[in-house]
Amino acid sequence: MTLRLYDTKSRGLKEVASHNGATSMYCCGPTVYRDAHVGNLRSFLLADLISRALTLSGIKVSLVQNITDVGHMSEDFQEDDKILTQALIEKIDPYEIARKYEEKFHQDLSRLNIKKAMVYPKASESIELMQSMIAELMEKGCAYLGNDGSVYFDAHSYPGYGELSGNRIDALKPGHKHEVSEDTAKRFHADWALWKAAGKRSEMIWPSPWGPGFPGWHIECSAMSMEILNSHVDVHVGGIDLRFPHHENERAQSNAITGQESVDIWVHGEHLLFEGRKMSKSSGNVLLLQDVIDRGLDPLALRLCLLENRYRSQMDLTWSSIQAAHELLLRWRGKLSEWAGSEPSVNLWEVDSEIESAINNDIDTPKILIRLRAIEKSDQKNKRALFMYADQILGLNLDQGVEEKTLTEQMKELLDARSIARSEKRWSDSDDLRVQLEGLGLIIKDTPEGQTWS
């Protein structure tokens, strides 16, 4: 069976192409000025799922994921970019900021069992590549030098502009914050910066044919993806928030250079809410993977929780759903340990047609999990082998077993004290003791027969 994915541009499922048994992928990477939150990680997980599905079918995947560590990194123009701003806050060198959060990004990917990309090109190390593309765009009449010394892409120069996002160029209206400072220099308000003049900025700038400055946000991905993947990307992955303007602008730049459609399939993951609200610093509800770990939960419980929803569906993540995923993960690992002694060890995994169909039909992870629950309850003799097949995609390390842990004396004393508090109906004391126990890494459940822990 051939993997089919939902293509944002055509608004339908498309078969993923392979060339001599290989498929190229590009995934928009992190802006390394802060920790990646779980919404960012959901997009990176999507690329991992697609890569695993292709690998399982015998296709070699060339995945590129960029590291945005400099430049005009959002549609909101600031005199200083986000790395420079964070460097001032933390009082360390901006390049040190970038490397610090790049390292934490890779640590989070490892914790989520997301396989490494073929290469992670850095924007700061690709300046000449971007300048070369900008110069070529100017030669083709697709870009121009504004009266502020910055270079802009002429949106009207690309006839297919808007086909990815559904926007019509004649209907676009000024509204992005950066347009306030750039409008007087641009021919049209929807044009965007390829190279920003340095102005008063003195750090993280480079010489160029147009004067000292730094790259725009969108040119980075075009330059790196086209160079490393030989001017064509089979599958381009990112969050739905990047569809416009980032991917729309990236598509126009790349296609203007290659003279053809440079990306076969655009795949976008939907928004992630937390406890019913969009994650934001102002709301104080930004969730990091470290927060999950600090609660004593397996980081792969977050991966399992995200897999309970289709990548194209908006998801409302909650602490209770992560907790439930953690408990399911432990149960399944325990089951696989039990089944290990009762199944023949000849085949590590066996293909299941329902799971295979769910994988190839746009990575339907909820359907895969429903199938596994049915297998768990069945009287089949090859349960472990079927679970191991699904885990090639799910990436939950289901065969690692359950680590046996012993209670400390402090835990025992608190459990005994809570049992007494519950028997005496001192509910407030019981709740306080639960908080202390959970802080020590225990999962407490109350049943008609009494409290249990894991």
KACOR-V265369 format. One line per field, one symbol per residue. ss: DSSP state (2 for helix, 1 for strand, 0 for the rest). phi: phi as a letter, one per 30 degrees, with the letter a starting at -180 (. if undefined). burial: 1 if it has 24 or more other ideal C-beta (glycine too) atoms within 12 Angstrom, else 0. A space follows every 50 residues. Layout:
ss: ???
phi: ???
burial: ???
This chain:
ss: 00011110000111100010011111100010000012222222222222 22222200011111101100000000000002222222220002222222 22222222222000000010012220222222222222200011100000 11102220000000000022200000022222000000000111111000 00000100000011100022222222220000111111122222222222 22222222000011111110011100110000000001222222000022 22222220000000111022222222222222222222220000000000 00222222221000222222222222200000222222222222000000 00000000222222222222222000222222222222200001111001 1110
phi: .cdcbdcdddiadbdddbbhibbcbbbdcdccbadddddddddddedddd dddddddjcdccccbdcdbajddadcdbdcdddddddddchbdeddeddd dddddddddddchdddddabdcddcbddddddddddddddicbbcddcic cbddeddcdddjddcidcddcdbeadeddddcedccdbdddbdcbcddhd dcchbbdadcjdladddddededdddddchiacdbccadddcebcedddd ddddddddiaddbdbccbcddccbhibddadddibdccdddddddicded ddedddddbdddcdbcdbdddddddddddddddddddddedccdcdcdbb dcdddeddddcihddedddddddddeddcdccedddddddddcdichdcd icddbcdddddeddddddddeddchcddddddddedddddjcccbcbedk dbbb
burial: 00111111100000111000001111111111111111111111111111 11111110101111111111111110110111110110000001001101 11011101101111101011111111101111111111000111110101 11111111011111100010010001011011101101111111111100 10111101010011111111111111111001111111111111111111 11111111001111111111111100001000001111101100111111 11111111111110111010111011111111111100100010000011 01001101111111111110110011000001111111111111111110 00000000001001100110110000000100110011011111000000 1011
